[in-house]
Amino acid sequence: MSEKAKLIAEMLELQKVFMAFEHKNGVTAADYYAAEDGHELFQYREKYAELADKVNALAHEEKGSHRFY
């Protein structure tokens, strides 16, 4: 399995955790943006964004394109 595929699989697992929490409890802004240590969504946004950034970088590498920020 490629590194990109592994990262995508990890992103999908994070999404499953998020959706399960949302279906069971609903999600507030505090849950999403400021969940504390021990909360199921603690650092969810940060982890997901980090994985998405890595996938984006790998996709650009594969195509030989450049990211513009």
C-alpha positions as CSV (number, residue, x, y, z in Angstrom):
1,M,0.0,0.0,0.0
2,S,1.4,3.4,-1.0
3,E,2.0,6.1,1.6
4,K,-0.8,8.2,0.1
5,A,-3.2,5.2,0.4
6,K,-2.2,4.7,4.0
7,L,-2.8,8.4,4.8
8,I,-6.2,8.3,3.0
9,A,-7.1,5.2,5.0
10,E,-6.2,7.0,8.2
11,M,-8.3,10.0,7.1
12,L,-11.3,7.6,6.5
13,E,-10.9,6.1,10.0
14,L,-10.9,9.6,11.5
15,Q,-14.1,10.4,9.6
16,K,-15.7,7.2,10.9
17,V,-14.9,8.3,14.5
18,F,-16.3,11.8,13.8
19,M,-19.5,10.5,12.2
20,A,-20.1,8.0,15.0
21,F,-19.7,10.7,17.6
22,E,-21.9,13.1,15.6
23,H,-24.7,10.5,15.2
24,K,-24.6,9.6,18.9
25,N,-24.2,13.0,20.5
26,G,-24.4,15.7,17.8
27,V,-21.4,18.0,17.4
28,T,-21.1,21.5,18.9
29,A,-18.6,24.1,17.9
30,A,-16.7,23.4,21.1
31,D,-16.5,19.7,20.2
32,Y,-15.1,20.5,16.8
33,Y,-12.8,23.5,17.6
34,A,-11.9,23.1,21.2
35,A,-12.3,19.5,22.4
36,E,-10.2,18.9,25.5
37,D,-7.8,16.0,26.1
38,G,-9.8,12.8,26.5
39,H,-12.6,13.9,24.3
40,E,-13.3,11.6,21.3
41,L,-12.7,14.6,18.9
42,F,-9.6,15.9,20.7
43,Q,-7.3,17.3,18.0
44,Y,-9.5,15.9,15.3
45,R,-9.3,19.0,13.1
46,E,-5.6,19.3,13.5
47,K,-4.9,15.6,12.7
48,Y,-7.2,15.6,9.7
49,A,-5.7,18.8,8.3
50,E,-2.2,17.4,8.7
51,L,-3.1,14.2,6.9
52,A,-4.9,16.1,4.1
53,D,-1.9,18.3,3.7
54,K,0.4,15.3,3.4
55,V,-1.9,13.7,0.8
56,N,-2.0,17.0,-1.1
57,A,1.8,17.2,-1.2
58,L,2.2,13.6,-2.3
59,A,-0.4,14.1,-5.1
60,H,1.6,17.1,-6.3
61,E,4.8,15.1,-6.2
62,E,3.2,12.4,-8.3
63,K,2.1,14.8,-10.9
64,G,5.2,17.0,-10.8
65,S,3.1,20.1,-10.0
66,H,3.7,22.8,-7.4
67,R,1.6,24.0,-4.5
68,F,1.0,27.7,-4.3
69,Y,0.3,29.3,-0.9
